[in-house]
Amino acid sequence: MDVPLWIALLVVGYLGIKLFRPPAWLICVLLLGGYLLADSLFASVIDTAVK
């Protein structure tokens, strides 16, 4: 079964928020940090490490 990555991330994110109840500021920091990291020099390093 092939599941698109965005659906898998949506489900994991929803369950994580529902079960662990992290503070809203932590969610914002993680989302903003991931967005900024994806546009940095480390994006290519992370991409090769993941693949």
ABEGO torsion letter per residue (X at the ends): XBBBAAAAAAAAAAAAAAAAGBBAAAAAAAAAAAAAAAABAAAAAAAAAAX
